[in-house]
Amino acid sequence: MRKRFVWAAVAIALPIALLGALLGATLAGALLFAHDVAPIPRAVAATKKVYERLRPRDSGTAELTTTLLKLQIERTLTVPPARRGVGGGLTSFGRELVVIDNDGTIYVESDGQVARSGIAGPDNGYAAYEAAAQRLGSQGYTFNLARLRYNDILSFETTQAKYLLASYIEWNDAGACVRNAVARLTLPAATASLRDVKAQSADWQVIARTEPCIPIKKQFRAVEGHMSGGRMARFGPNSIAITSGDFHIDGVYGPVNVDPASDVALAQDPKAEYGKVLEIDVESGRKRIISSGNRNMQGIATAADGTLWTIEHGPRGGDELNRQREGANYGWPLQTFGTQYSAMPWPGALPYGRHDRFEAPAYVWVPSAAVSGLTAVRGFDPAWDGDLIASSLVAESLYRLRISEGRAVYAEPIRIGTRMRAVHQHTDGRLVVWTDEAKLLYLKPKAASMTFEFAQRAIEQSTAPAQHKAATKAALTMCIECHSLDDGNHEKAPSLAGVWNRRIGSTAYAGHSSALSGKGGRWDRASLEAFLTNPQTFAPGTKMPDPGLADPAVRAELVNVFEKIATTPE
């Protein structure tokens, strides 16, 4: 009876204890991450401080293996996050990296230190926009305040002066409308560091505004700032090219045109500066349309030969790389490789799934990667020079685009694992990525591994007969078709670097068979030679095919190489 009572008590108490632990963990998690909700109670703020003090910090470095290069993320720096939303861009001013965030706050990085500059961004009318949202919210309009954002920054020097250019979405309170704007800050002629520059919002001069001003809408959201484009690139001695998105005035998320009397899509309307690439003279502010039929171009870059490239968000599918040509029409929204997010065809885009009536894209991402930034590579590494690098949001990858005869012959994905808002090649040659987590990632080529050359020399210096040396070299070359000789690179198969004395089936390689992972023991001379003799006999069910190494002398020599790789100091 007593045993039955004890078991009953346990049966009742255990779920209660587990539930209490779960609630405690949930409460702790809620306390840790409640900083996303305002206002934050004092207890939560205190908990957050403890979490921030104890949380793991950025390691700062990582290695990435690509087809032609091995990359190193040599540094990761954190920028104070924007108060609202994600956006902004990057530029270089001499040795300094310059960041503008979603709110228009400008930061300067130099020698690994990030500091808020003394330069206030141009006024985009946010205070009036916030007041308007409160006033108009009850009239059926839906606002996302973070979408009235700053899109890019560009350092620009002419024979006349040194400038900073900022592009942003500007709220016009009188017209209850928005447009893209470019403002210019004239820097003192002797400016060597932006850390020494002080400027107020009023010191910026607006040099260009897109026309017409786009009125707020009740369909979807009132202002579709994330569809504004607003990315800039140098396009001549005194001019820039800037992307101007269609703000979702596309016949699906909004009206087909801001002019109620027009049935011409906004991106196709020659009178509207949206869905267009524009050229703007930095000195005079004169602007003109370069191309039309674009949607939401989040990246723009000028290649070494002067070719202008853009990348744009398609709808569901159909992200595009376009080689911009004077007077070209890229078809949006009359043709697209994408669909509505319901998977239904885009209304009016005919023929369905084709792009044959307008300028064809140079490359298309299907499914969408949400490409977000673009830079042309020069002086990075001979293997990459001339390529384009695109960043992405949803795919959390960089894409290396090899250009030939006006199109991308391939796009190599390079997984980074975070949403990237922009990519920029700094003046020191490094690639810098700006992430939605407000981090700066600095990438450079990593010196090529010499392990294979070392292994070849080790074989050549052995006392084995010449025919065995040749057969061992051939066997090693066959091995590295799948297995890397770089430590930690287990992408296609377990790395052979450090295999000597490693626990069997213990690497980070995701494809280990249960036959090997459950084998136990370590890779020593006996186990390696047995495995190379017949993998299935050694571990029935392993994925390793028979290497065809019938000669025991070659197997022994190959094992000697693995031992030397693992035990010889660098």
C-alpha positions in Angstrom: 0.0 0.0 0.0 2.8 2.3 1.0 4.7 1.6 -2.3 1.5 2.3 -4.3 1.1 5.7 -2.4 4.8 6.6 -3.1 4.4 5.8 -6.8 1.2 7.8 -7.0 2.9 10.8 -5.3 5.8 10.6 -7.8 3.4 10.4 -10.7 1.8 13.6 -9.5 4.9 15.5 -8.4 7.0 14.7 -11.5 4.8 16.4 -14.1 4.3 19.4 -11.7 8.1 19.7 -11.3 8.6 19.4 -15.1 5.9 22.0 -15.7 7.5 24.3 -13.1 10.9 23.9 -14.8 9.3 24.6 -18.2 7.5 27.7 -16.9 10.7 28.9 -15.3 12.7 28.4 -18.5 9.9 30.2 -20.4 9.9 33.0 -17.9 13.7 33.3 -18.0 13.6 33.4 -21.8 10.9 36.0 -21.8 12.9 38.1 -19.4 16.0 37.7 -21.5 14.4 38.8 -24.7 11.7 41.2 -23.5 13.9 44.0 -24.7 11.9 43.7 -28.0 8.9 45.0 -26.1 8.6 48.5 -24.6 8.5 49.7 -21.9 10.9 47.3 -20.1 10.2 46.8 -16.4 13.1 47.3 -14.1 13.4 43.6 -13.2 13.6 42.7 -16.9 16.1 45.4 -17.6 18.3 44.0 -14.8 18.0 40.5 -16.1 18.9 41.8 -19.6 22.0 43.4 -18.1 23.1 40.1 -16.6 22.4 38.3 -19.9 24.4 40.9 -21.9 27.3 40.5 -19.4 27.3 36.7 -19.5 26.3 35.9 -23.1 29.0 34.5 -25.5 30.7 37.2 -27.5 31.5 37.1 -31.2 34.5 34.9 -32.0 35.2 37.4 -34.7 36.8 34.9 -37.2 35.7 32.0 -39.3 36.8 30.3 -42.5 34.7 29.7 -45.6 35.5 27.3 -48.4 34.6 28.3 -51.9 35.3 26.8 -55.3 38.3 29.0 -56.1 39.3 30.5 -52.8 39.2 29.9 -49.1 37.9 33.0 -47.3 38.5 34.2 -43.8 36.0 36.3 -41.8 38.9 38.0 -40.0 36.9 40.4 -38.0 33.3 40.9 -36.7 32.4 44.3 -35.3 29.1 45.2 -33.7 27.4 48.6 -34.4 24.8 49.8 -31.9 21.4 48.6 -33.4 19.0 51.1 -34.9 16.1 52.2 -32.8 13.7 50.9 -35.4 13.9 48.6 -38.4 16.8 47.5 -40.6 18.3 49.2 -43.6 21.2 51.5 -44.4 24.4 51.0 -46.3 28.2 51.3 -46.5 30.9 53.4 -48.1 34.6 54.1 -47.7 36.2 57.4 -46.9 39.9 56.8 -47.3 40.9 54.1 -44.8 37.6 54.6 -42.9 34.5 52.5 -43.3 31.3 54.5 -43.0 27.9 53.1 -42.0 24.5 54.7 -42.2 21.7 52.7 -40.4 18.0 52.6 -40.8 17.5 55.7 -38.7 20.1 57.8 -40.5 22.7 57.5 -37.7 26.2 57.6 -39.2 29.1 55.5 -37.8 32.8 55.5 -38.7 35.1 52.4 -38.3 38.8 52.9 -38.2 41.5 50.5 -37.0 38.9 48.1 -35.6 37.0 50.7 -33.6 33.4 51.7 -34.4 32.3 55.1 -33.2 29.2 57.2 -33.8 30.2 60.2 -35.9 29.5 63.8 -35.2 27.5 64.0 -38.4 23.7 64.0 -38.1 21.9 62.5 -41.1 19.6 64.7 -43.3 16.1 65.1 -42.0 13.6 62.7 -43.6 10.5 64.1 -42.0 10.2 61.2 -39.5 8.7 63.2 -36.7 5.9 64.5 -38.9 5.4 61.0 -40.4 5.0 59.5 -36.9 2.4 62.1 -36.0 0.6 61.5 -39.3 0.5 57.8 -38.7 -1.2 58.4 -35.3 -3.6 60.8 -36.9 -4.5 58.7 -39.9 -4.4 55.2 -38.3 -8.1 55.4 -37.4 -9.0 56.2 -41.1 -8.1 52.7 -42.4 -4.3 53.2 -43.1 -1.7 50.8 -41.8 1.7 52.2 -41.1 5.1 50.5 -40.5 7.1 53.4 -39.1 10.4 51.6 -39.5 9.9 51.6 -43.3 10.6 55.3 -43.6 14.2 54.6 -43.8 17.7 55.6 -45.0 18.8 53.4 -47.8 22.5 54.2 -48.6 25.5 56.4 -48.2 28.2 57.2 -50.7 31.5 59.1 -50.4 32.0 61.1 -53.6 34.8 63.4 -54.7 34.8 65.7 -57.7 37.2 68.3 -58.9 35.1 70.8 -57.0 34.7 69.2 -53.6 34.5 66.2 -51.3 31.0 65.1 -50.4 28.9 62.6 -48.5 25.7 61.6 -50.2 22.8 60.0 -48.4 19.7 58.5 -50.0 16.5 58.1 -48.0 12.7 58.1 -48.1 11.3 61.5 -47.4 7.9 62.2 -45.9 6.0 65.2 -47.4 3.5 66.1 -44.7 1.6 68.6 -46.8 0.9 66.1 -49.5 0.7 63.0 -47.2 3.2 61.3 -49.6 6.7 60.0 -49.9 9.5 60.0 -52.4 13.2 59.0 -52.7 15.6 61.8 -51.9 19.3 62.4 -52.2 21.1 64.9 -50.0 24.7 66.2 -50.2 27.0 67.2 -47.4 30.0 69.2 -48.4 33.1 68.3 -46.5 35.9 70.7 -45.7 38.6 70.4 -48.4 41.3 69.3 -45.9 39.1 66.6 -44.4 41.3 63.5 -43.7 39.0 61.7 -41.2 35.2 61.8 -40.8 35.8 61.5 -37.1 36.8 65.2 -37.2 33.7 66.4 -39.0 30.7 67.9 -37.1 27.5 68.5 -39.0 23.8 69.1 -38.3 20.8 67.8 -40.3 20.4 71.3 -41.7 23.9 71.2 -43.2 22.8 68.7 -45.8 21.5 70.0 -49.1 18.8 68.0 -50.9 20.0 67.8 -54.5 17.2 65.5 -56.0 13.8 64.2 -55.2 11.9 61.6 -57.3 8.6 62.7 -59.0 5.7 62.5 -58.5 5.4 62.2 -54.7 3.7 58.9 -53.9 0.5 59.3 -51.8 -0.2 57.0 -48.9 -2.6 54.1 -49.7 -5.1 52.0 -47.8 -4.3 48.8 -49.7 -1.7 46.7 -47.8 0.5 49.3 -46.0 0.3 53.1 -46.3 4.0 53.5 -47.2 6.0 50.6 -48.7 9.4 52.0 -47.9 11.1 48.5 -48.2 10.2 48.7 -51.9 12.0 52.0 -52.5 15.4 50.8 -53.8 17.6 53.9 -53.1 21.0 52.3 -53.6 23.7 54.5 -55.2 26.9 53.9 -57.3 29.3 56.2 -58.9 28.5 56.6 -62.6 30.9 59.2 -64.0 33.1 62.0 -62.9 30.2 64.1 -61.5 27.2 61.7 -61.4 25.7 58.8 -59.6 23.3 56.1 -60.7 20.5 55.4 -58.1 17.8 52.8 -58.0 14.3 53.9 -57.5 11.8 51.2 -56.6 8.1 51.1 -57.4 6.9 51.4 -53.7 4.5 48.5 -54.4 2.5 50.6 -56.8 2.1 47.6 -59.0 -1.6 46.8 -59.4 -1.5 44.1 -56.7 -0.3 45.7 -53.5 -1.5 49.1 -54.5 -3.0 50.9 -57.5 -1.4 50.4 -60.9 -0.3 54.1 -61.0 -0.5 57.1 -58.6 -2.4 58.9 -61.4 -6.0 57.6 -61.0 -6.6 58.3 -64.7 -3.7 56.2 -65.9 -3.8 52.5 -66.6 0.0 52.4 -67.3 2.0 50.6 -64.6 4.1 53.0 -62.6 7.4 51.2 -63.5 6.4 51.6 -67.2 5.3 55.2 -67.0 7.9 57.5 -68.6 6.6 60.4 -66.5 7.2 58.7 -63.2 10.7 58.2 -61.7 9.8 54.9 -60.0 10.7 51.4 -61.1 13.6 53.2 -62.8 17.4 53.6 -62.6 18.2 57.4 -62.6 21.4 59.3 -63.2 21.9 62.3 -61.0 24.5 65.0 -61.4 26.0 65.5 -58.0 26.9 69.2 -58.5 23.7 70.4 -60.3 21.1 67.8 -59.2 20.0 67.3 -62.8 18.5 63.8 -63.1 17.3 61.6 -66.0 16.0 58.1 -66.5 18.5 55.5 -67.6 16.1 52.5 -67.7 12.6 51.5 -66.8 10.5 48.3 -66.0 12.5 47.6 -62.8 10.8 46.6 -59.5 12.8 47.0 -56.3 16.5 47.2 -56.9 18.4 46.6 -53.7 21.9 46.6 -55.1 23.8 48.6 -57.8 27.5 48.5 -58.8 29.6 49.9 -61.6 32.2 47.4 -63.0 35.7 48.3 -64.0 34.7 48.5 -67.7 31.9 51.0 -66.8 29.0 48.5 -67.1 26.2 49.3 -64.6 24.7 46.3 -62.8 21.6 46.0 -60.6 20.0 43.3 -58.6 16.3 43.4 -57.6 13.7 41.6 -55.6 11.2 39.8 -57.7 7.9 38.8 -56.1 7.7 35.1 -55.2 10.7 33.9 -57.3 12.3 35.9 -60.1 15.0 37.9 -58.3 17.1 39.4 -61.1 20.6 40.5 -62.0 20.3 43.1 -64.8 22.9 44.6 -67.0 21.6 48.2 -67.2 21.5 49.6 -70.7 20.6 53.1 -71.8 16.9 53.2 -72.6 16.2 49.5 -71.8 12.9 48.3 -70.4 13.2 45.3 -68.1 9.5 44.5 -68.2 8.1 44.8 -64.7 5.3 44.3 -64.0 4.3 43.1 -67.5 6.8 40.2 -67.4 8.5 38.4 -64.6 9.7 34.9 -63.8 8.1 35.3 -60.4 4.5 34.8 -59.2 2.2 36.1 -56.5 2.9 34.8 -53.0 -0.3 32.8 -53.4 1.6 31.0 -56.2 -0.9 32.4 -58.7 0.5 34.1 -61.8 1.3 37.8 -61.6 -1.7 39.6 -63.0 -1.1 40.8 -66.5 2.3 39.3 -66.8 2.2 37.5 -70.2 3.2 35.0 -71.3 3.2 33.2 -68.0 6.6 32.1 -66.8 8.4 33.8 -69.7 10.5 36.9 -70.2 10.8 37.3 -73.9 9.1 40.6 -74.7 11.5 42.9 -72.8 15.1 43.2 -71.9 16.0 39.8 -70.4 17.7 39.4 -67.1 21.4 38.5 -67.0 20.6 36.0 -64.2 17.5 35.0 -62.2 17.3 33.4 -58.7 14.5 30.9 -58.5 13.5 30.4 -55.8 14.1 34.0 -54.5 17.2 34.6 -52.4 16.1 38.1 -51.5 19.2 39.7 -53.0 20.1 42.8 -51.1 23.4 44.4 -52.0 26.0 44.3 -54.8 29.6 45.1 -55.3 32.1 44.7 -58.2 35.3 43.0 -57.1 38.6 44.5 -58.0 42.0 43.8 -56.4 40.6 41.2 -54.1 42.2 38.1 -55.6 43.0 37.3 -59.2 40.7 34.3 -59.1 37.7 36.6 -58.2 38.6 39.9 -59.8 35.9 41.0 -62.3 33.2 39.0 -60.5 30.2 40.5 -58.8 29.3 39.7 -55.2 25.7 39.9 -54.2 24.4 39.7 -50.6 21.0 38.2 -49.6 18.5 38.3 -46.8 16.4 35.1 -47.0 19.2 32.9 -48.3 21.7 34.3 -45.8 24.4 33.8 -48.4 26.7 35.7 -50.6 26.6 34.9 -54.3 29.7 35.2 -56.5 28.6 35.9 -60.0 31.0 35.1 -62.8 30.3 37.5 -65.7 31.0 36.6 -69.3 29.6 38.2 -72.4 27.1 40.3 -70.6 25.5 37.6 -68.4 26.3 35.6 -65.3 27.4 32.1 -66.3 27.0 30.9 -62.7 26.2 32.2 -59.2 28.2 30.4 -56.4 26.4 30.5 -53.1 28.6 31.2 -50.1 26.7 30.5 -46.9 27.2 33.1 -44.2 24.2 32.2 -42.0 22.8 35.7 -41.3 20.6 38.3 -43.1 22.9 40.6 -45.0 21.7 44.1 -46.0 24.7 45.3 -48.0 28.1 44.2 -49.2 30.9 46.6 -50.1 34.6 46.3 -51.1 36.6 48.6 -48.8 39.6 50.6 -50.0 41.9 48.1 -48.4 40.5 45.4 -50.7 38.5 43.5 -48.0 34.9 42.7 -48.5 32.6 44.1 -45.8 29.1 42.8 -45.1 26.5 44.8 -43.2 24.0 42.5 -41.5 20.5 43.0 -40.1 22.0 42.1 -36.7 24.0 45.4 -36.9 27.3 43.6 -37.4 30.1 44.3 -39.8 31.9 41.2 -41.2 35.3 41.7 -42.8 36.3 39.0 -45.4 39.6 38.5 -47.1 41.2 35.6 -49.0 43.0 33.1 -46.8 46.4 31.8 -47.8 46.1 28.6 -49.8 46.7 25.4 -47.8 50.1 23.8 -48.4 49.0 20.4 -46.9 48.7 18.8 -50.3 52.2 20.0 -51.4 53.6 18.8 -48.0 52.0 15.4 -48.6 53.4 15.2 -52.1 56.9 16.0 -50.7 56.5 13.4 -48.0 55.7 10.7 -50.6 58.7 11.8 -52.7 61.1 11.7 -49.7 60.0 8.2 -48.7 62.2 5.2 -49.3 59.4 3.4 -51.3 60.1 2.3 -54.8 59.3 4.8 -57.6 56.3 2.8 -58.8 54.8 2.8 -55.2 55.4 6.6 -54.9 53.6 7.2 -58.2 50.7 5.0 -57.1 50.5 6.7 -53.6 50.4 10.1 -55.2 47.5 8.9 -57.5 45.7 7.4 -54.5 46.0 10.7 -52.5 44.7 12.7 -55.5 41.7 10.3 -55.6 41.1 10.8 -51.9 40.9 14.6 -52.1 38.2 14.5 -54.7 35.9 14.1 -51.7 38.0 14.5 -48.6 39.7 17.9 -47.8 43.2 18.1 -46.4 42.2 21.3 -44.5 41.5 21.0 -40.8 37.8 21.3 -40.0 36.6 21.2 -43.6 34.0 18.4 -43.5 31.8 19.7 -46.3 31.6 16.7 -48.7 33.3 14.1 -46.5 35.4 14.0 -43.2 38.6 15.9 -43.5 41.8 13.8 -43.7 43.7 16.5 -41.8 44.0 15.1 -38.3 42.5 11.7 -39.1 45.5 10.1 -37.4 44.4 9.1 -33.8 41.0 10.7 -34.2 38.0 8.9 -32.9 36.3 7.0 -35.7 33.1 8.7 -37.0 33.6 11.7 -34.7 33.9 14.7 -37.0 31.4 17.4 -37.7 30.6 15.8 -41.1 26.8 15.6 -41.3 26.8 12.4 -43.4 28.5 9.9 -41.1 26.8 6.5 -41.3 25.7 4.7 -38.2 28.2 2.0 -39.1 31.1 4.4 -38.6 29.7 6.6 -35.9 28.9 3.6 -33.8 32.1 1.7 -34.5 34.2 3.1 -31.6 37.9 3.2 -31.4 40.4 5.4 -33.1 42.0 5.7 -36.5 45.5 4.2 -36.1 47.6 2.3 -38.5 45.7 -1.0 -38.2 42.2 0.5 -38.5 43.2 2.8 -41.3 44.8 0.0 -43.4 41.8 -2.3 -42.6 39.4 0.4 -43.7 41.3 1.2 -46.9 41.5 -2.5 -47.7 37.7 -3.1 -47.6 35.5 -0.5 -46.0 32.4 -2.8 -45.9 34.3 -5.5 -44.1 35.6 -2.9 -41.6 32.2 -1.2 -41.0 29.3 -3.0 -42.7 26.9 -0.3 -44.0 29.4 2.5 -44.4 28.9 4.9 -47.2 32.6 4.8 -48.2 33.0 3.0 -51.6 35.8 0.6 -52.2 38.9 2.8 -53.0 40.4 0.0 -55.1 43.8 0.0 -53.3 44.8 -3.6 -53.8 48.5 -3.1 -53.2 49.2 -3.3 -49.4 52.4 -1.3 -49.9 50.5 1.7 -51.3 47.9 1.5 -48.5 50.8 1.5 -45.9 52.4 4.5 -47.7 49.1 6.4 -47.7 48.7 5.8 -44.0 52.3 7.1 -43.5 51.2 10.3 -45.2 48.2 10.7 -42.9 50.4 10.3 -39.9 53.0 12.8 -41.1 50.2 15.4 -41.8 48.9 15.1 -38.3 52.1 14.9 -36.4 54.4 17.3 -38.3 54.4 20.9 -36.8 53.4 23.6 -39.2 
